[in-house]
Amino acid sequence: CTMALISYNPITLRCPNAPKKANITWEYLDISWPNAKATGSKLLSGGDLKIRYPTVENTGIYECKVDQKTLAGYEVDFQDANSLHVSHADLGQETLKNVSVRLGEETQAEMFTAWSHWQACDRCGSRGERKKVGFCYQLVRKGSRVVQPPLPCGLMRVKMKDLSVQRGPEIRYELCDVSCTLTPPHRPSRDGEVPILVLATYKIRLHADAIFNCPTASIYSPVYWQRGSTPLTHLDLAQTDTSYSLDKATGGTAFSVRFVTAADAGDYWCYVDSRLTGKFQLQVLDP
């Protein structure tokens, strides 16, 4: 199984049909640096592997094994979140265009974005936003014939060292408006985790910075923020000269307030998959 993912966003690799009480191990091979090891990973109950903070260096091959039997294998390209191209349809911003790179006579590499499906609207009953994530892929043609089928760009660069042009992943936002149902759809928690609600108080000195991290959120899930009853959307923040910002690399899972003033005091809420997961009270300390 070949996968493209985005760095800094937690991911779980499944170990299907793992026997109970079996000695399950994961083996990792860095395909560019054979002696390197994956970091920040955790073996969950049932044998799944949780990588909480993957980096580009964690790109490689992961295999789930019982004794010498391989139950699952993944060739994973963690693409650089620092190179993430962000665009919003309602700001008239464009996605990345396809790029062709000549490699030799009649041979060229084509770089393009492979898009995920649109995620669900992040809220109902009022104007919200939805997003989709795009991953860099490449293929190689000789004339009109494909000689190297599409692969995530990081994996293709390992196979073809002469591909010097780089391209990052993408995220695309657009407005959405959906009605609320009387009974919200049941969404099981990810990775078998128990749903949580974090209640926290931040005491921040005047003119310092505050950062709130939304529990269980990632670039792969719908997440939205509000201050009191006021929604805080990517579109609104982009159109306003404000000290508020949403983290780009993780699709808005972290909310920042720069140069805090007394007017910023109050409650900040975050929702993941339409479920409240965090409430943060900001108290401003005036020296």
N, C-alpha and C positions, 0 to 999 in steps of 0.2 A: 504494500500500500504506500503510495507516494502522496505526501501532504505538504501544502504551503500554509504557514502560520505566521503570526506577527509577534515579534519579540516584546517582552515586558508584560505580556498578557498570559495569565495562568491557563494551562491546558492539561487535560487528562488523557493519557493513552490507555486504551482498554486492553485487557487481557481476557479475551472471550473463552468461555468454557473451561475456566481454571478450576481444577478439582479442589474441593474444600480440604483444608489442613495440608495441602501439598506445599512443598518447598519451592515457592515461586521466586524466580530471579529475573532481573532485567539486565541485559548486556547492551552496552553502548559502544559504537564505533564512530569516531570522528573521521569522516572520509577525507578530510584535508590534513588533519594532524593525528595520525594513528594512536599516539600515546596520550592524547587528551582525554579528559573524563567530563561527563555531564555534571552540573552542579545544581543545587537547589531543588532536588527531586525528592519525592516521598512515595513510599509503597503503601497503598491504601488497602483496606480489607477487601478481599476478593481478587487481589493481585494487580489492580490498576496502578498506573504510575502517574503521580501528580507532579508537574513541573510548575512551580509557583511563580518563578520570575525568569523565564527563558531569555537568553541572549542569542545574538547571531552566532556566537561561538558554539552554541548547543546544537547547531545543525549537524545532522548525521543519521545513523541507522540505530534504531532501538528494537530490541527483540525480547519478547516475553517467553521464558522457558520454564518447564518443569523437568528437572533432571537434564537430560540432553535433548528433550523434545521441544521444538519451537511451536508455540501456540499462536503467536502473532508477530508480525514484523512491520516496522514503519520506517520509511525513508523521509525524513522531515527537513524542510527548509524553513528556518526561522528568519523571516525577512525583517529588515531593520526599521523599527518604528520611528527612529530619528529621521528617516527619509520618507516618512508617510506624506503623501500628497492628499490634502483635504480640499474638498470642493462642496459647495452648497448650490443646489439647483435654483433656489429662490433668490440667490445673489447673482445669478447669471454666470457663475464660475464653471469652468470646463474641466472635464476629466482629462487624464493624460492620453495623448495620441499614440497610435502604434508607431514603432520605430524599426527601421531596417538597417542592418550593419553588414557591409560587404566583407566577406572573409577571404574570397579568392575568386578566380574565374568562374562565373556562373553560380557561385555559392554565396548565400547570404543568411544571416540570422535575423529572425523577426521577433521583436519583443512586443508583448501586448498584456492587457489586464484581463484576468479571469475573475469574473464577479461572482460573489455569493448571492443568494436570494435576498430580497429586502427583508429586514427584520420587522417585527410587528411595530405598529405605532407606539411611541413610548408612553402615551397617556390617552385617555378617552374622555369624551364629554367637552373637550375644548381643543384648541389648536395645539398639535404636538409635532414631533419630528420622528422620522424613521431614518435608518441608515443601512447601507450595505458595504461590505468590505471587498476590496479587490486585491488580487495577488499577482505579482509579476511572473509571467511565463515566457518561455522562449521556444522556438522551433527553428530548424535549419532546413533550407531548401537548396537544391541544386537544380537550377532551371525551374521547372514547375513541379518537380518531384520532392516530396518531403523525405529527407534522409535521416533526420533526427526528430522523432515525435516530440510534442510539447512536454517540457519539464519546468518546474519552478526555477527561477533565474539563478538562485544560489547553487542548486544542484547542477544546472547546466554549466556554470562557470567552472565547477570542479572537473567536469568531463571535457570541457573545451577551454583550455587555458588562454587561448588567444581572444576570448571575448572580453574586451576591456570596458565596453560601455555598460554602465550600471543604471538601474532603474529601481525605484522603491515601490512599496505597496500603496494602495489608495483607500480612502474612505469617502463615501458620497452621502450627503444628507439631502432631505427634501421635507417640506411640510406635509402633514397628514391631519386628517380630521375624521375620527371614528366615534360612533355612538357607544355608550356604555350599555352592556347587557345587565339584566337583573342579577344573573349569576355569573361572576367572572369565570373564565375558563380555568380549569385546574392545570397548574404548571408544576410538575414535580421538581424538587430541588436538584440542582446539578450535582453530579458526582456522588450522589447518595448522601449529601450533606444535609444536616438538619437546618431548616430555615431559621435565620437569626434576625434580630433587631438590635442594633447598637444605639444606645443612648449615651451621649458624651457631652461634657461641658469643657469648652476651651476658654481659658483665661489668657488673653493676648494683650501685650502691652501696646499702648498707643503708637501707631506708625510702624509696627512690626507687620509680618505677613502671617496669614492663617491658611492652612491647607486641610481640607476635609476629604477623606477617602471613603467612597461608598462600598460597604461590605458586599462581597460576592459578585461585584460588577466586573465586566471586562468588555473589550471591544466587540465581543461576539454576542452581547446581550443588550436589549433595550434598557437604557438607564436615563432617568431625568431628575433634575433638581428643581427645588423651589425655595424661595425665601418667604417664610410665612405662607401666604396664599398666592404669592407672585411667582409665576413660572420663570425659570431661567433657561432659555433655549440657546442653542448655538447661533441661530439667526439673530435673536435679540442682542446677544452679547457682541456679535460681529458688527452690528449697526449702531452700537452705543459706545461712546467714549467712557469706559468704566474701569474700575480697578478689579472687576470680577473676570475670571477666566475658567474655562474647562480644559482639562488636560487633553492634548491632541493625541498622544501616543496610545492611549487606552480608550479612546472614544468617549471621553467625558466622565470617567469614573472618579476623577479627582477634581474638586472645586477649590479654587484659590481666591483669596481676598488679599490684594497687595496694599501695603501702606494703610493699615486698618485705622479707621476713625471711629468716633463715638456713634456715628450714624449707621455703622455696620453691625452694631450689636443686635442680637435677635436669634431666631431659630432658622436653621437650614435643614431641609429634608431631602432625602434621596430615595428613589424607587428603582427597583430592578424587576423587569417582567411585570410591571404594574403592582409590585408588592413593596410596601414600605420596609426598607432595610436599615436606614440610618436617620437619626435625628440629632443634630448638633446644635448646641446652644453656645453662641459666641458672646462672651463677656469681655468688655474692653477695660483694661486697667489704665487709668490716667495717673501717671506719676506726679 
